[in-house]
Amino acid sequence: MHNKPTLIQYRIARAYETLEDARILASQQRWNSTINRLYYAAYYAIMALLLGHDLFPSTHTGAKSNFNQYFINSGVISKDFGKIYSQLFTWRQKGDYDDLFDFNEEKVLPYFEPVKSLIETIEAFLKSQPQ
């Protein structure tokens, strides 16, 4: 078992790497796959945040619930980030599982900066916390 700080750092690094994967997919106009990667970039950062506070959800819904309960509703993380994550959560499921549902550039591109900001916000918050 890896120690907690190492695992947290791994998840943050994975969030940034997955955000870069989303950029590559967007450059090829693969919008459903881009949404998937944007969602996972945010998810990995949120999982790092939850791990940093000894929260271990076993499902994506559990991660969203824990994030909202402990960080959004309490005001620790901006409600805007909660809305972005909830939207990506819904869209990722639509893009992955719904037939005849396709995203487009206008819907997808505006999410890059907020996801990057979410990762950076979580990374800074975690660094400010005692390990």
Summary of the structure (lengths in Angstrom):
residues: 131
radius of gyration: 14.4
end to end distance: 16.7
largest distance: 47.2
contacts: 392
relative contact order: 0.18
helix: 78%
strand: 0%
